[in-house]
């Protein structure tokens, strides 16, 4: 008999009687290292980096470990049956900012929000973290999924701009999962003992038993597998699981968890005629899993790869089902509709539903990023030709070039495909695309093009895009801000095109002047000239905008230690300054302003126009630089000034 509970647990550990982790099954050595990091065991590093080849199971391992770190999820795990050396103590849940689809900058601000930091600059985030009274724990999973669109090397930016500074901050305990080429870069230059790199493909972390456990669990009806001769009989299932794991580990000590999963998926999807004693159909890698499955079903492996290629090149959370066949046909150069219509058995082991779209669309994606890498690796010219065919096919999916009616995938991600094809500058000419596309992926694509390669409207979009993404502006506000920006940049035709998109904009930009240093603006009037005779009717006052500018500004008139420029309030041309007497300018009195139906409120970078009667906001203008002046005429012309100049907006939303 064991004298203590600890003695019994130690004996069970030596005899291998502990239950495996229910989610990952195995990985005991790595889980022990992570548990030691979590409990801050003396001598353990402050930062741990998980890595490995694609499909090695790093993400799955990290997910399983986070289950042990979450106070609520721990209640669902059989902790008493697990090896105590892999179970960290119960502590508050760590911060887990997910980088999927985010830029490095967005990821950093997600982290700042989590800790409630009052930072306005990147440097402030790290400084405030360093000043915390107690260390904080941060886990950043799936760095390989960072970025609004693929191919822009956003994971590398996350490592350089977020993870390395975090690892250098002594109050931060960091655990992350990064692609192998970035693991060494993350650890480089930090003091010895700060970072531990756990490469799951190295012999130190080898886990052949866990690989067998994974295969056995995937084959077991207890975990959802269908009842088949090689799944219901435990001995047959065990021998098959060992054979699948052995083949998957043939290319290295770590073995590929993804290869095991694909092998089992293929057998369960099409079990007819399979002999569990025949290992010739068991793959040794991801590519072989594709090819063997196709051959076992009597299909050409190239057909399967052509079917899956659009999914391997897809952006975002998945490709809409209705676009799969058109894009596959475009890449293949012939109609693939019939092949894809009957593709479930052939393609099913490699495809999974993406996140549900808000509008009920069915999204599809490949089972694992490693599968997408395998399919893309066989493309000539880096996939440029295939991306060209996809971009053209997506453009054909826009009804009458009306981006408002296009499938959200088409309008949000066509820029990513066009960028990969080298065609993006030619696409960036339509204000409809600028307005209706999600500004986060569109901005990422536009920013990747050299400025000199962009046309004038694309340069305007690039200038405004940070404002659109920072404020998460909805379509109408995006259109309104773009309309103003086009006028500012002298692209009046594009501003008019925005008004033709069918949206009801809150304003129409009347004019914009690039006068630097405007410190104030006022809606006013000039007295009418004296009538030439007593019989002539009195002319109406000339409505003007008065801009206060620095002394010496060309074309300005001196006025009491400053200078003013006078511009027609609603006209796109300035008022002639010849013989103009600035002291004769008539400004609305308080009674006139109070009687107006609209009122004005202003912050540093926003101006709001209110309906006095309902107290509702009828227009809100935001700026990427502070406003230096704002005024509203009684009939609803809004004057705005920044350090770059002044502009006039006619408020069109009725009060």
Buried (B, 14 or more C-beta within 10 A) or exposed (E): EEEEEEEEBBEBBEEEEBBBBBBBBBBBBBBBBBBBBBEBEEEBBBBBBBBBBBBBBBBBBBBBBBBBBBEEEBEEBEBEEBBBBBBBEEEEBBBBBBBEBBBBBBBBBBBBEEBEBEBEEBEEBBEBBEEEEEBBBBBBBBBBBBBBBBBBEBBBBBBBBBBBBBBBBEBBBBBBBBBBEBBBBBBEEBEEEBBBBBBBBBEEBBBBBBBBBBBBBBBBEEEEBEEBEBBBEEEBBBBBBBBBBBBBBBBBBBBBBBBBBBBBBBBBBBBEEBEBEEEEBBBBBBBBBBBBBBBBBEBEBEBBBBBBBBBBBBBBBBBBBEBBBBBBBBBBEEEBEEBBEEBEBBBBBBBBEBEEBEEEBBBBBBBBBBBBBBBBEEBEEEBBEBBBBBBBBBBEBBEEEEBBEBBBBBBBBBBBBBBBBEBBBEBBEBBBBBBBBBBBBBBBBBBBBEEEEBEEBBBBBBEBBBBBBEBEBEEBBBBBBBBBBBBBBEBBEBBBBBBEBEBEBBBBBBBBBEBEBBEBBBBBBBEEEEEEEEEEEEEEEBBBBBBBBEEEBEEBBEBEEBBBBBBBBBBBEBBEEEEBEBEEBEEBEEEEBEEBBBBBEBEEBBBBBBBEEEEEEBBBBBBBEEBBBBBBBBBBBBBBBBEBBBBBBBBBBEB
